[in-house]
């Protein structure tokens, strides 16, 4: 199994702390998929921006439909997110 160094929430500072704090507000914690980019807060911020655009931005899909697509794709990828 691969090991990737991450910054835990209690050690986060500056822009990373901001991203972690927003993640906690959004989902109640910092998911592994978020902490994987913790060594590059700028990349994490860009990734979160794409996520927010896809899940919350203008779209012909309703919010629940977007969540359904994400759930099905995660299931197909054997991912619990």
OpenMM code with the backbone's topology and positions (N, CA, C; nanometers):
from openmm import Vec3, app, unit

residues = "UNK UNK UNK UNK UNK UNK UNK UNK UNK UNK UNK UNK UNK UNK UNK UNK UNK UNK UNK UNK UNK UNK UNK UNK UNK UNK UNK UNK UNK UNK UNK UNK UNK UNK UNK UNK UNK UNK UNK UNK UNK UNK UNK UNK UNK UNK UNK UNK UNK UNK UNK UNK UNK UNK UNK UNK UNK UNK UNK UNK UNK UNK UNK UNK UNK UNK UNK UNK UNK UNK UNK UNK UNK UNK UNK UNK UNK UNK UNK UNK UNK".split()
positions = [
    Vec3(0.0836, -0.1166, 0.0000),
    Vec3(0.0000, 0.0000, 0.0000),
    Vec3(0.0895, 0.1249, 0.0000),
    Vec3(0.0539, 0.2235, -0.0789),
    Vec3(0.1312, 0.3463, -0.0870),
    Vec3(0.1115, 0.4298, 0.0387),
    Vec3(0.2111, 0.5079, 0.0716),
    Vec3(0.2026, 0.5995, 0.1842),
    Vec3(0.2308, 0.7391, 0.1331),
    Vec3(0.1454, 0.8316, 0.1648),
    Vec3(0.1610, 0.9703, 0.1228),
    Vec3(0.1604, 1.0572, 0.2470),
    Vec3(0.2633, 1.1399, 0.2610),
    Vec3(0.2705, 1.2314, 0.3749),
    Vec3(0.1587, 1.3349, 0.3645),
    Vec3(0.0934, 1.3609, 0.4737),
    Vec3(-0.0120, 1.4619, 0.4790),
    Vec3(0.0069, 1.5467, 0.6040),
    Vec3(-0.0585, 1.6599, 0.6052),
    Vec3(-0.0581, 1.7472, 0.7227),
    Vec3(-0.1898, 1.7260, 0.7966),
    Vec3(-0.1838, 1.6843, 0.9222),
    Vec3(-0.3077, 1.6643, 0.9977),
    Vec3(-0.3745, 1.7992, 1.0283),
    Vec3(-0.5050, 1.7996, 1.0488),
    Vec3(-0.5772, 1.9242, 1.0747),
    Vec3(-0.5200, 2.0066, 1.1900),
    Vec3(-0.4755, 1.9414, 1.2955),
    Vec3(-0.4249, 2.0154, 1.4113),
    Vec3(-0.2913, 2.0861, 1.3830),
    Vec3(-0.2232, 2.0495, 1.2747),
    Vec3(-0.0960, 2.1133, 1.2391),
    Vec3(-0.1107, 2.2124, 1.1235),
    Vec3(-0.2296, 2.2249, 1.0701),
    Vec3(-0.2514, 2.3121, 0.9536),
    Vec3(-0.2408, 2.4590, 0.9928),
    Vec3(-0.1824, 2.5370, 0.9006),
    Vec3(-0.1693, 2.6810, 0.9199),
    Vec3(-0.1996, 2.7517, 0.7885),
    Vec3(-0.2293, 2.8799, 0.7975),
    Vec3(-0.2463, 2.9638, 0.6791),
    Vec3(-0.3536, 2.9134, 0.5842),
    Vec3(-0.3218, 2.9126, 0.4532),
    Vec3(-0.4206, 2.8711, 0.3525),
    Vec3(-0.4706, 2.7268, 0.3719),
    Vec3(-0.3823, 2.6382, 0.4197),
    Vec3(-0.4262, 2.5001, 0.4425),
    Vec3(-0.5277, 2.4944, 0.5559),
    Vec3(-0.5040, 2.5691, 0.6620),
    Vec3(-0.6011, 2.5721, 0.7723),
    Vec3(-0.7360, 2.6218, 0.7230),
    Vec3(-0.7352, 2.7230, 0.6368),
    Vec3(-0.8602, 2.7751, 0.5803),
    Vec3(-0.9339, 2.6650, 0.5037),
    Vec3(-0.8623, 2.5909, 0.4202),
    Vec3(-0.9251, 2.4817, 0.3440),
    Vec3(-0.9780, 2.3734, 0.4372),
    Vec3(-0.8994, 2.3375, 0.5377),
    Vec3(-0.9437, 2.2362, 0.6337),
    Vec3(-1.0670, 2.2835, 0.7113),
    Vec3(-1.0647, 2.4086, 0.7560),
    Vec3(-1.1800, 2.4618, 0.8302),
    Vec3(-1.3063, 2.4583, 0.7447),
    Vec3(-1.2924, 2.4938, 0.6164),
    Vec3(-1.4078, 2.4887, 0.5263),
    Vec3(-1.4542, 2.3453, 0.5032),
    Vec3(-1.3596, 2.2515, 0.4962),
    Vec3(-1.3953, 2.1101, 0.4793),
    Vec3(-1.4741, 2.0604, 0.5999),
    Vec3(-1.4329, 2.1020, 0.7171),
    Vec3(-1.5024, 2.0607, 0.8398),
    Vec3(-1.6438, 2.1169, 0.8409),
    Vec3(-1.6598, 2.2409, 0.7987),
    Vec3(-1.7941, 2.3009, 0.7919),
    Vec3(-1.8785, 2.2265, 0.6888),
    Vec3(-1.8197, 2.1944, 0.5732),
    Vec3(-1.8912, 2.1294, 0.4632),
    Vec3(-1.9339, 1.9875, 0.4973),
    Vec3(-1.8417, 1.9116, 0.5600),
    Vec3(-1.8709, 1.7685, 0.5745),
    Vec3(-1.8438, 1.7117, 0.7136),
    Vec3(-1.8110, 1.7962, 0.8078),
    Vec3(-1.7919, 1.7479, 0.9435),
    Vec3(-1.6520, 1.6969, 0.9739),
    Vec3(-1.5621, 1.7016, 0.8776),
    Vec3(-1.4257, 1.6553, 0.8991),
    Vec3(-1.3416, 1.6770, 0.7750),
    Vec3(-1.2155, 1.6379, 0.7846),
    Vec3(-1.1237, 1.6484, 0.6717),
    Vec3(-1.1074, 1.5083, 0.6138),
    Vec3(-1.1669, 1.4864, 0.4981),
    Vec3(-1.1599, 1.3549, 0.4330),
    Vec3(-1.0184, 1.3286, 0.3830),
    Vec3(-0.9830, 1.2021, 0.3734),
    Vec3(-0.8514, 1.1643, 0.3230),
    Vec3(-0.8242, 1.2242, 0.1856),
    Vec3(-0.9257, 1.2287, 0.1007),
    Vec3(-0.9078, 1.2826, -0.0332),
    Vec3(-0.8695, 1.4302, -0.0273),
    Vec3(-0.9102, 1.5020, 0.0750),
    Vec3(-0.8720, 1.6424, 0.0934),
    Vec3(-0.7306, 1.6507, 0.1496),
    Vec3(-0.7005, 1.5722, 0.2508),
    Vec3(-0.5683, 1.5803, 0.3134),
    Vec3(-0.4563, 1.5343, 0.2201),
    Vec3(-0.4883, 1.4591, 0.1168),
    Vec3(-0.3852, 1.4156, 0.0230),
    Vec3(-0.3158, 1.5318, -0.0458),
    Vec3(-0.3831, 1.6439, -0.0579),
    Vec3(-0.3232, 1.7619, -0.1204),
    Vec3(-0.2711, 1.8614, -0.0180),
    Vec3(-0.2577, 1.8199, 0.1059),
    Vec3(-0.2218, 1.9134, 0.2119),
    Vec3(-0.0821, 1.9726, 0.1976),
    Vec3(0.0073, 1.9053, 0.1284),
    Vec3(0.1415, 1.9596, 0.1106),
    Vec3(0.1464, 2.0656, 0.0016),
    Vec3(0.0358, 2.0805, -0.0735),
    Vec3(0.0277, 2.1821, -0.1781),
    Vec3(-0.1076, 2.2530, -0.1658),
    Vec3(-0.1196, 2.3464, -0.0702),
    Vec3(-0.2477, 2.4126, -0.0469),
    Vec3(-0.3059, 2.4814, -0.1702),
    Vec3(-0.2206, 2.5325, -0.2592),
    Vec3(-0.2714, 2.5970, -0.3808),
    Vec3(-0.3419, 2.4953, -0.4693),
    Vec3(-0.2844, 2.3760, -0.4818),
    Vec3(-0.3483, 2.2699, -0.5600),
    Vec3(-0.4780, 2.2258, -0.4932),
    Vec3(-0.4771, 2.2157, -0.3607),
    Vec3(-0.5985, 2.1790, -0.2871),
    Vec3(-0.7077, 2.2817, -0.3111),
    Vec3(-0.6732, 2.4081, -0.3039),
    Vec3(-0.7714, 2.5137, -0.3268),
    Vec3(-0.8306, 2.5049, -0.4675),
    Vec3(-0.7469, 2.4790, -0.5662),
    Vec3(-0.7949, 2.4657, -0.7046),
    Vec3(-0.8871, 2.3449, -0.7170),
    Vec3(-0.8491, 2.2339, -0.6547),
    Vec3(-0.9307, 2.1118, -0.6603),
    Vec3(-1.0664, 2.1355, -0.5939),
    Vec3(-1.0668, 2.2023, -0.4787),
    Vec3(-1.1920, 2.2313, -0.4089),
    Vec3(-1.2783, 2.3239, -0.4945),
    Vec3(-1.2146, 2.4179, -0.5649),
    Vec3(-1.2888, 2.5062, -0.6546),
    Vec3(-1.3600, 2.4301, -0.7646),
    Vec3(-1.2922, 2.3314, -0.8216),
    Vec3(-1.3551, 2.2485, -0.9247),
    Vec3(-1.4710, 2.1698, -0.8635),
    Vec3(-1.4485, 2.1110, -0.7454),
    Vec3(-1.5544, 2.0364, -0.6775),
    Vec3(-1.6779, 2.1237, -0.6550),
    Vec3(-1.6550, 2.2463, -0.6039),
    Vec3(-1.7675, 2.3360, -0.5760),
    Vec3(-1.8404, 2.3749, -0.7049),
    Vec3(-1.7647, 2.3972, -0.8124),
    Vec3(-1.8274, 2.4329, -0.9399),
    Vec3(-1.9137, 2.3183, -0.9919),
    Vec3(-1.8630, 2.1963, -0.9804),
    Vec3(-1.9378, 2.0805, -1.0295),
    Vec3(-2.0606, 2.0524, -0.9430),
    Vec3(-2.0439, 2.0602, -0.8120),
    Vec3(-2.1522, 2.0216, -0.7223),
    Vec3(-2.2517, 2.1337, -0.6918),
    Vec3(-2.2072, 2.2600, -0.6992),
    Vec3(-2.2938, 2.3702, -0.6578),
    Vec3(-2.3181, 2.4746, -0.7661),
    Vec3(-2.2406, 2.4730, -0.8740),
    Vec3(-2.2537, 2.5740, -0.9784),
    Vec3(-2.3746, 2.5511, -1.0671),
    Vec3(-2.3986, 2.6432, -1.1590),
    Vec3(-2.5104, 2.6278, -1.2524),
    Vec3(-2.4981, 2.4969, -1.3313),
    Vec3(-2.6101, 2.4281, -1.3464),
    Vec3(-2.6092, 2.2992, -1.4144),
    Vec3(-2.7526, 2.2592, -1.4489),
    Vec3(-2.7688, 2.1822, -1.5559),
    Vec3(-2.9026, 2.1296, -1.5830),
    Vec3(-2.9416, 2.0183, -1.4848),
    Vec3(-2.8447, 1.9696, -1.4073),
    Vec3(-2.8733, 1.8656, -1.3086),
    Vec3(-2.9087, 1.9276, -1.1741),
    Vec3(-3.0058, 1.8673, -1.1065),
    Vec3(-3.0389, 1.9081, -0.9703),
    Vec3(-2.9268, 1.8617, -0.8772),
    Vec3(-2.9202, 1.9215, -0.7605),
    Vec3(-2.8156, 1.8851, -0.6634),
    Vec3(-2.8209, 1.7366, -0.6298),
    Vec3(-2.9388, 1.6823, -0.6065),
    Vec3(-2.9488, 1.5408, -0.5712),
    Vec3(-2.9021, 1.4521, -0.6858),
    Vec3(-2.9216, 1.4958, -0.8099),
    Vec3(-2.8750, 1.4182, -0.9247),
    Vec3(-2.7220, 1.4166, -0.9306),
    Vec3(-2.6603, 1.5281, -0.8983),
    Vec3(-2.5138, 1.5339, -0.8948),
    Vec3(-2.4593, 1.4406, -0.7874),
    Vec3(-2.5245, 1.4413, -0.6719),
    Vec3(-2.4826, 1.3513, -0.5638),
    Vec3(-2.5007, 1.2056, -0.6048),
    Vec3(-2.6085, 1.1779, -0.6748),
    Vec3(-2.6333, 1.0414, -0.7215),
    Vec3(-2.5244, 0.9964, -0.8179),
    Vec3(-2.4885, 1.0828, -0.9131),
    Vec3(-2.3813, 1.0499, -1.0081),
    Vec3(-2.2516, 1.0255, -0.9312),
    Vec3(-2.2181, 1.1121, -0.8368),
    Vec3(-2.0957, 1.0961, -0.7583),
    Vec3(-2.0972, 0.9652, -0.6802),
    Vec3(-2.2120, 0.9302, -0.6241),
    Vec3(-2.2238, 0.8060, -0.5475),
    Vec3(-2.2056, 0.6841, -0.6360),
    Vec3(-2.2676, 0.6832, -0.7524),
    Vec3(-2.2567, 0.5696, -0.8444),
    Vec3(-2.1126, 0.5545, -0.8929),
    Vec3(-2.0500, 0.6655, -0.9294),
    Vec3(-1.9104, 0.6594, -0.9758),
    Vec3(-1.8198, 0.6084, -0.8644),
    Vec3(-1.8392, 0.6576, -0.7423),
    Vec3(-1.7590, 0.6104, -0.6294),
    Vec3(-1.7797, 0.4609, -0.6065),
    Vec3(-1.9032, 0.4159, -0.6151),
    Vec3(-1.9326, 0.2731, -0.5977),
    Vec3(-1.8633, 0.1898, -0.7055),
    Vec3(-1.8702, 0.2354, -0.8294),
    Vec3(-1.8050, 0.1646, -0.9393),
    Vec3(-1.6530, 0.1611, -0.9224),
    Vec3(-1.5990, 0.2649, -0.8591),
    Vec3(-1.4543, 0.2715, -0.8353),
    Vec3(-1.4126, 0.2088, -0.7024),
    Vec3(-1.5084, 0.1425, -0.6356),
    Vec3(-1.4826, 0.0811, -0.5046),
    Vec3(-1.4287, 0.1829, -0.4050),
    Vec3(-1.4828, 0.3027, -0.4090),
    Vec3(-1.4399, 0.4109, -0.3204),
    Vec3(-1.5547, 0.4435, -0.2257),
    Vec3(-1.5274, 0.4561, -0.0978),
    Vec3(-1.6342, 0.4824, -0.0006),
    Vec3(-1.6703, 0.6293, 0.0109),
    Vec3(-1.6086, 0.7176, -0.0672),
    Vec3(-1.6429, 0.8605, -0.0570),
    Vec3(-1.7735, 0.8845, -0.1232),
] * unit.nanometer
topology = app.Topology()
chain = topology.addChain("A")
for resn in residues:
    res = topology.addResidue(resn, chain)
    for name in ("N", "CA", "C"):
        topology.addAtom(name, app.Element.getBySymbol(name[0]), res)
